[in-house]
C-alpha cells in the first residue's frame, strides 16, 4: 500500500500593532505628545493622522514628519525628545511574545506591518525579533496592507506558499485581504489570547503556548 503523503508543513505570520502591542501605537503616541506638550490631543491627532501615511509608505523620514507636525500643532519639542517619546509609546503585548518564543523550531515565522522609519529599525534591534524568519515593513516596501502587493511581498519573504501560512492581524479588513491572497486568516484580540493560541495550535497541528 502506498503511504499517504505527509501534509505540507504550516507556518505563521503576524501583524505588529495591536498584536505584539496592546491597543494602538498611534493612539498612545498622540496622547503622549499631547500630555507632554499641553496641546489638545484632538489637534495632535488631526495633524498626525492626516500625514502618517507618508511614514507608512516611506515617503517621509521621521524628522520630516515631526517638522510638519510641529508647524501645524505648535508643539515645541526637539526631535531627539520626540523620537524618545515616540518609541516609549510602544506597549508590548507580553503574552504574544511568550507565544512567539514557544513556537516550534520547524515553524517559519513572518511579520507584515504597516510601520514607520525608526520604529522598524527599533524592532529589528529587539533580540526577541531574532525568532522571525521574515520581516516586511510597509515603509520599506512602499506599500501597505491591505494592498495585495503587501501580501505578495510577505509570501516571497516567507519562502513558502501563502496557503501554508496563517496570517494574524487585529483588523478584519487585513484578514480579508490576507485570505484573498491565499493565507489562512486569524483575527486577533489581546483579551482572547488563550483562545487565539488554541486556534493557532489547531491550525499548525502543534501545541502552542502553555
Secondary structure by P-SEA (a helix, b strand, c coil): cccccccccccbbbbcccccccccaaaaaaaaaaaaccccaaaaaaaaaacaaaaaaccccaaaaaaaaaaaccccccaaaaaaaaaaccccaaaaaaaaaaccccbbbbbbbbccaaaaaaaaaccccccccbbbbccccccccccaaaaaaaaaaaccccccbbbbbccaaaaaaaaaaccbbbbbbccaaaaaaaaaaaaacccccc
